[in-house]
Amino acid sequence: MIYEFKLPDIGEGLHEAEIIRWLIREGDEMIESAKIDGAGFVRIFRYIMLPLSITGFVVVAIWQFTNIWNEFLFAVTITTSDKQPIMVALQNLSGSQIVQWNVQMAGALLAALPTLLVYIFHGKYFVRGLLAGSVKG
């Protein structure tokens, strides 16, 4: 795996804004009641804020994984022919003179499989994150 491709995507502002939105969404009532009960900052963060924000962290991790896995433009300009991501290899395969559809479809399936598995195993968090703002109470 080429780890250099992860670095430019880490500083995207959308992901940080989503985490901040999840932390602000929780409200002050639970924090105030924990302070009244005598909980300190670390206990409030560990037992109240972190469990409530797990969904937001998983949604951001899914977005980040999908963005990094589907990276094409940065990968095609920086990589060499011996080290290239699967998206660039698929494009190079489709650019040949004779089109072999079975090889292209197998490559497309292999390229989509990791993202599909991430959505299958963590989909409940993603759906919970999408529905979080629609229902109050």
Secondary structure, 3 states (H helix, E strand, C coil): CCHHHCHHHHCCHHHHHHHHHHHHHCCCHHHHHHHHCCCCHHHHHHHHHHHHHHHHHHHHHHHHHHHHHCCCHHHHHHCCCCCCCHHHHHHHHHCCCCCCHHHHHHHHHHHHHHHHHHHHHHHHHHHHHHHCCCCCC
